[in-house]
Amino acid sequence: IEGVTVTLSGMTSLEQVKENIATYETMQPLSEEDLAALRAIAAEMTSRGTVPCTACRYCTTHCPRGLNIPWLLELYNEHSYSGGGFLAPMALSALPKEKQPSACLGCRSCEKVCPQKIKISEALKAFTEMLK
């Protein structure tokens, strides 16, 4: 992509490191068709109220409730993108109340370290409302 000189990829396993190395072994730019397809997918996803969480987990060490924020945001995105359904409610039903989105204090400690500048407390509050 023109103008991009560095790609930061959150990796949590050696397999992901190897996949990233394989991806960048050859400098092969995206075709205009591929770039257009990626932009269309991104526009569709962001138009449905999803948040751009990359699961870097910086937020989790700053949450006084110890919430698994990236996973909760992943469920939020799935629920928003799909227009509801049973997946998020089913997954959340396996969590104790103190680990659900409604347990967020709204202190915004997590937001201070979020590289994506996501308004996490607002998303978790909205998610709680969606699930009612």
Order of alpha helices (4+ residues) and beta strands (2+ residues): alpha-alpha-alpha-alpha-alpha
